[in-house]
Amino acid sequence: MIPVTKPYLPNKEKYKAYIDEVFESGWLTNNGPLLQKLEQRLAEYLGVKNLILVANGSFALQLAYKALDLKGEVITTPFSFVATTSTLAWEGLKPVFADINQESFNLDPANIEALINDNTCAIVPVHVFGNPCEVEVIQSIADKHNLKVIYDAAHAFGTEYKGQSVLNYGDISTVSFHATKLFHTIEGGAVITNDDEMAKKIRLLINFGITSPTTIDFVGTNAKMNEFEAAMGLSVLDEIDVIKQQRRNVWQNYSEKLPGLVAFQKWSKNSNNNYAYAPVLFESEDQLLEAEAALKEHEIISRRYFYPSLDALEYLGADQVCNVSRDIASRILCLPMYPGLAQSATVKVTNIIKGAL
């Protein structure tokens, strides 16, 4: 079977060496030495000022909303993983959906201002599949209306825009380090901000709001990453160049074999594809379903990602219908993408799709 994704497992002896450090120190969680080392190395690798490791990407988003004291309505994209929206709803914020650009798949800034009202407090765009949003335009809208900007950058590990990390944009950016991501810590995520005071606040929020052994200043939660996950992150980071090259090879195989049969996401100018995913767009949902079924017959798993469009989730009671997002969601399919996927496997995938169409 060829899965749609597969967690990268680093050199076992290297991972065991980091685990030996955990056993020697006896420090399992609560800002241990491996976590501190990983935070420092990631900040340097990504080129960001403050990076706070947390338990998962959903916590990262919730902490961002809490740290910025958001209340009311938040304009966001309907074309994303459900966590973007569910974290807003979980924190008592109302998601307001602005439709996406049909080529980049990102929130279209042209659709934002008409949705802003007195209850709007923030914009939460997503760098979809790691593709940078129109960050300057979004920031100008936010500045004009005094709104916060939180980027869901779950897929944007290593993505640069105009020579710097795309994670440096907005008030806060969040990333996911789930096992299936380009870089992972088994479970995990991070909150990134250029604001030192905001970073201090987030560090308190992830540890119950405790400011000293005898003082607790405000409501917090337990969103800490543990040392075993940090050990995995250090091991994976040691091999990140190999991971990126192997993903690039998979993407190039697809991009060379499938043009004319499917469409590809239009990547942002002044940016680099980080090869986090391999999404392809079919002419119709019927074509997608035929290709998906044909792949499944050969034990090849693809994924309708993202589907459905989040504005269609009845339990949210959204007032908006985002036709572009619903259309893209109905026709997009993510093909197998992970380090170690053989060229013969990608050839098999493309040949099956050709046969199905």
C-alpha positions as CSV (number, residue, x, y, z in Angstrom):
1,M,0.0,0.0,0.0
2,I,1.1,3.6,-0.7
3,P,-0.3,5.9,2.0
4,V,-1.0,9.6,1.3
5,T,1.6,10.5,3.9
6,K,4.0,8.8,6.2
7,P,5.8,10.2,9.3
8,Y,9.5,10.6,8.8
9,L,11.5,8.5,11.3
10,P,15.1,9.8,11.8
11,N,18.2,7.7,12.6
12,K,17.2,5.5,15.5
13,E,20.6,5.7,17.2
14,K,20.6,9.4,17.1
15,Y,17.1,9.5,18.6
16,K,18.2,7.1,21.3
17,A,21.2,9.3,22.1
18,Y,18.9,12.2,22.8
19,I,16.6,9.9,24.9
20,D,19.7,8.8,26.9
21,E,20.1,12.5,27.8
22,V,16.5,12.5,29.1
23,F,17.2,9.5,31.3
24,E,20.4,11.0,32.6
25,S,18.8,14.3,33.5
26,G,15.5,12.8,34.7
27,W,13.8,15.9,33.3
28,L,10.8,14.8,31.4
29,T,8.8,18.0,30.8
30,N,8.4,21.6,32.1
31,N,10.9,23.4,29.8
32,G,13.6,20.8,29.9
33,P,17.0,21.1,28.3
34,L,16.2,19.4,25.1
35,L,13.1,21.6,24.6
36,Q,15.3,24.7,25.2
37,K,17.8,23.4,22.7
38,L,15.1,22.7,20.1
39,E,13.6,26.2,20.5
40,Q,16.9,27.9,20.0
41,R,17.8,25.8,17.0
42,L,14.4,26.2,15.3
43,A,14.5,30.0,15.9
44,E,17.9,30.1,14.3
45,Y,17.0,27.8,11.4
46,L,13.7,29.6,10.6
47,G,15.1,33.1,11.2
48,V,12.5,34.2,13.7
49,K,12.8,36.1,17.0
50,N,10.6,34.3,19.5
51,L,9.5,30.7,19.1
52,I,7.6,29.0,21.8
53,L,7.1,25.3,21.5
54,V,3.7,23.9,22.5
55,A,1.8,20.6,22.7
56,N,0.1,20.8,19.2
57,G,-0.9,23.2,16.5
58,S,-4.4,23.7,17.7
59,F,-3.1,24.8,21.1
60,A,-0.8,27.2,19.2
61,L,-3.8,28.9,17.6
62,Q,-5.8,29.0,20.9
63,L,-2.9,30.6,22.7
64,A,-2.6,33.2,20.0
65,Y,-6.2,34.2,20.4
66,K,-5.8,34.3,24.2
67,A,-2.6,36.2,24.2
68,L,-4.2,38.9,21.9
69,D,-7.4,39.0,24.1
70,L,-9.6,38.5,21.0
71,K,-13.3,38.9,21.4
72,G,-16.1,39.0,18.8
73,E,-15.8,38.1,15.1
74,V,-12.8,36.9,13.2
75,I,-12.5,37.0,9.5
76,T,-10.9,33.8,8.2
77,T,-10.7,31.4,5.3
78,P,-13.1,28.5,4.6
79,F,-10.4,26.6,2.8
80,S,-8.3,25.0,5.5
81,F,-8.2,22.1,7.9
82,V,-11.0,22.3,10.4
83,A,-8.7,23.3,13.3
84,T,-8.5,26.8,11.9
85,T,-12.2,27.3,12.5
86,S,-12.8,24.9,15.5
87,T,-10.2,26.7,17.6
88,L,-12.0,30.0,17.0
89,A,-15.3,28.5,17.9
90,W,-13.8,26.7,21.0
91,E,-12.5,30.1,22.3
92,G,-16.0,31.7,21.9
93,L,-15.0,33.6,18.7
94,K,-17.3,33.8,15.7
95,P,-15.7,32.7,12.4
96,V,-16.7,35.0,9.5
97,F,-15.6,33.5,6.1
98,A,-14.1,35.4,3.3
99,D,-13.8,33.6,0.0
100,I,-10.5,32.5,-1.5
101,N,-8.4,33.2,-4.6
102,Q,-9.1,30.4,-7.1
103,E,-5.4,30.2,-8.1
104,S,-3.5,30.6,-4.9
105,F,-6.2,28.9,-2.7
106,N,-5.5,31.5,0.0
107,L,-7.9,34.0,1.5
108,D,-8.5,36.7,-1.1
109,P,-7.8,40.1,0.5
110,A,-10.4,41.7,-1.9
111,N,-13.1,39.9,0.1
112,I,-12.1,41.1,3.6
113,E,-13.2,44.7,4.0
114,A,-16.9,44.1,3.1
115,L,-17.1,41.8,6.1
116,I,-15.5,44.1,8.7
117,N,-17.9,45.6,11.3
118,D,-17.7,46.9,14.9
119,N,-17.4,43.4,16.2
120,T,-14.5,42.4,14.1
121,C,-11.3,41.9,16.1
122,A,-8.9,40.0,13.9
123,I,-8.0,38.3,10.6
124,V,-6.8,34.7,10.6
125,P,-5.5,33.8,7.1
126,V,-3.9,30.5,6.3
127,H,-0.8,30.0,4.2
128,V,-2.5,27.1,2.4
129,F,-0.2,24.1,1.7
130,G,2.7,26.5,2.7
131,N,1.9,29.1,0.0
132,P,2.3,32.6,1.4
133,C,-0.7,34.8,1.6
134,E,-0.7,38.4,0.3
135,V,0.8,39.5,3.5
136,E,1.3,43.2,2.7
137,V,-2.2,43.7,1.5
138,I,-3.7,41.9,4.5
139,Q,-1.6,43.9,6.9
140,S,-2.6,47.2,5.3
141,I,-6.3,46.3,5.8
142,A,-5.6,45.3,9.4
143,D,-3.8,48.5,10.1
144,K,-6.6,50.6,8.5
145,H,-9.2,48.9,10.8
146,N,-7.1,48.4,13.9
147,L,-7.3,44.6,13.6
148,K,-4.9,41.8,14.8
149,V,-3.5,39.3,12.3
150,I,-2.8,35.7,13.3
151,Y,-1.4,33.5,10.5
152,D,-2.2,29.8,10.6
153,A,1.1,28.7,9.2
154,A,0.7,25.0,10.0
155,H,2.1,24.1,6.6
156,A,4.6,26.9,6.2
157,F,7.7,25.4,7.9
158,G,10.7,26.7,6.0
159,T,8.7,28.9,3.6
160,E,10.4,32.2,2.8
161,Y,8.9,35.3,1.4
162,K,11.0,38.1,0.0
163,G,14.1,36.6,1.6
164,Q,12.8,36.0,5.1
165,S,10.6,33.5,6.9
166,V,6.9,34.0,6.2
167,L,6.4,33.3,9.9
168,N,7.7,36.8,10.7
169,Y,4.4,38.4,9.3
170,G,1.4,39.3,11.4
171,D,1.1,39.8,15.1
172,I,1.5,36.0,15.6
173,S,2.1,33.0,13.4
174,T,1.5,29.4,14.5
175,V,2.9,26.2,13.1
176,S,2.0,22.5,13.5
177,F,4.6,19.8,14.2
178,H,2.3,16.9,13.9
179,A,3.8,13.6,12.9
180,T,2.8,14.0,9.2
181,K,4.3,17.4,8.7
182,L,7.4,18.3,6.9
183,F,9.1,18.8,10.2
184,H,7.6,17.1,13.2
185,T,7.9,16.4,17.0
186,I,5.4,13.5,16.9
187,E,2.8,15.9,18.3
188,G,3.5,19.6,18.7
189,G,3.5,23.1,17.4
190,A,4.9,26.5,18.0
191,V,3.8,30.1,18.4
192,I,6.0,32.7,16.7
193,T,6.0,36.5,17.5
194,N,8.4,39.4,17.1
195,D,6.9,41.0,20.2
196,D,9.1,40.1,23.3
197,E,6.3,41.0,25.8
198,M,3.8,38.9,23.9
199,A,6.3,36.0,23.9
200,K,6.6,36.3,27.7
201,K,2.8,36.2,28.1
202,I,2.5,33.1,25.9
203,R,5.1,31.3,28.0
204,L,3.0,32.0,31.1
205,L,-0.2,30.9,29.3
206,I,1.2,27.5,28.4
207,N,2.0,26.8,32.1
208,F,-1.3,27.7,33.9
209,G,-0.4,31.4,34.2
210,I,2.1,30.6,37.0
211,T,4.7,33.4,37.4
212,S,6.6,32.0,40.4
213,P,6.4,29.0,42.8
214,T,3.9,30.9,44.9
215,T,2.1,33.3,42.4
216,I,-0.4,32.7,39.7
217,D,-1.3,35.9,37.8
218,F,-4.0,34.8,35.4
219,V,-5.8,31.9,33.8
220,G,-3.6,29.7,31.8
221,T,-3.5,26.1,30.5
222,N,-1.2,23.2,30.1
223,A,0.1,23.4,26.6
224,K,3.7,22.3,27.2
225,M,5.8,20.0,24.9
226,N,7.7,17.2,26.7
227,E,11.3,16.1,26.4
228,F,10.6,13.0,24.3
229,E,8.9,15.0,21.7
230,A,11.7,17.6,21.7
231,A,14.2,14.7,21.2
232,M,12.3,13.7,18.1
233,G,12.3,17.3,16.9
234,L,16.1,17.6,17.3
235,S,16.6,14.3,15.5
236,V,14.4,15.3,12.6
237,L,15.9,18.8,12.4
238,D,19.4,17.1,12.1
239,E,18.1,15.5,8.9
240,I,15.9,18.3,7.5
241,D,17.9,18.9,4.4
242,V,17.5,15.2,3.4
243,I,13.7,15.5,4.1
244,K,13.3,18.6,1.9
245,Q,15.3,17.2,-1.0
246,Q,13.3,13.9,-1.0
247,R,10.0,15.8,-0.9
248,R,11.3,18.1,-3.8
249,N,12.0,15.0,-5.8
250,V,8.5,13.6,-5.3
251,W,6.9,17.0,-6.3
252,Q,9.1,17.3,-9.4
253,N,8.0,13.8,-10.5
254,Y,4.3,14.8,-10.3
255,S,4.8,18.2,-11.9
256,E,6.6,16.7,-14.8
257,K,4.0,13.9,-15.4
258,L,0.7,15.5,-14.8
259,P,0.5,18.9,-16.6
260,G,-2.4,19.1,-18.9
261,L,-4.3,16.5,-16.9
262,V,-4.7,18.5,-13.7
263,A,-4.0,22.1,-12.5
264,F,-1.6,23.1,-9.8
265,Q,-1.7,25.7,-7.1
266,K,-0.2,29.1,-8.2
267,W,2.6,29.8,-5.9
268,S,3.3,33.3,-4.5
269,K,5.9,35.4,-6.2
270,N,9.1,36.0,-4.2
271,S,8.6,32.7,-2.4
272,N,9.8,29.1,-2.4
273,N,7.6,26.0,-2.5
274,N,8.5,24.0,0.7
275,Y,6.9,20.8,-0.8
276,A,4.7,20.2,2.2
277,Y,1.9,18.7,0.1
278,A,1.1,17.6,-3.4
279,P,-2.3,19.0,-4.2
280,V,-3.8,18.7,-7.7
281,L,-7.0,20.2,-9.1
282,F,-9.3,18.2,-11.4
283,E,-11.7,19.8,-13.9
284,S,-14.7,18.4,-12.1
285,E,-15.6,16.5,-8.9
286,D,-16.6,13.5,-11.1
287,Q,-13.0,13.3,-12.5
288,L,-11.7,13.5,-9.0
289,L,-13.8,10.7,-7.7
290,E,-12.8,8.5,-10.7
291,A,-9.1,9.1,-10.1
292,E,-9.5,8.6,-6.3
293,A,-11.3,5.3,-6.9
294,A,-8.8,4.1,-9.4
295,L,-5.9,4.9,-7.0
296,K,-7.7,3.1,-4.2
297,E,-8.1,0.0,-6.4
298,H,-4.3,-0.2,-6.6
299,E,-4.0,0.4,-2.8
300,I,-2.8,4.0,-3.2
301,I,-4.4,6.4,-0.7
302,S,-5.1,10.0,-1.7
303,R,-6.9,12.6,0.3
304,R,-9.6,15.2,-0.4
305,Y,-7.8,17.9,1.5
306,F,-9.4,20.3,2.2
307,Y,-12.9,19.0,2.1
308,P,-15.6,20.1,2.8
309,S,-15.3,23.9,2.5
310,L,-15.7,25.1,6.2
311,D,-18.4,27.5,5.4
312,A,-20.6,24.5,4.6
313,L,-20.3,23.1,8.2
314,E,-23.9,23.4,9.5
315,Y,-22.9,23.4,13.2
316,L,-21.1,26.7,12.7
317,G,-24.2,28.5,11.3
318,A,-22.1,30.6,8.9
319,D,-23.8,33.5,7.2
320,Q,-21.5,33.4,4.2
321,V,-21.5,31.0,1.2
322,C,-18.0,30.9,-0.4
323,N,-18.5,29.6,-3.9
324,V,-14.9,29.6,-4.9
325,S,-13.8,27.7,-1.8
326,R,-16.7,25.2,-2.3
327,D,-15.7,24.7,-5.9
328,I,-12.0,24.2,-5.2
329,A,-12.8,21.9,-2.2
330,S,-14.9,19.7,-4.5
331,R,-12.1,19.2,-7.1
332,I,-8.8,19.1,-5.1
333,L,-7.0,15.9,-4.2
334,C,-3.7,15.5,-2.3
335,L,-1.5,12.8,-3.8
336,P,1.0,10.7,-1.8
337,M,3.9,12.9,-0.5
338,Y,6.5,11.9,2.0
339,P,10.3,11.4,2.2
340,G,11.3,8.0,0.9
341,L,8.5,7.7,-1.7
342,A,10.1,6.0,-4.6
343,Q,10.1,7.4,-8.1
344,S,8.5,4.2,-9.3
345,A,5.6,4.8,-6.9
346,T,5.0,8.4,-8.2
347,V,5.1,7.1,-11.8
348,K,2.5,4.5,-10.8
349,V,0.3,7.2,-9.3
350,T,0.5,9.4,-12.4
351,N,-0.1,6.5,-14.8
352,I,-3.2,5.5,-12.9
353,I,-4.5,9.1,-13.0
354,K,-3.9,9.2,-16.7
355,G,-5.8,6.0,-17.2
356,A,-8.7,7.2,-15.1
357,L,-9.1,10.4,-17.1
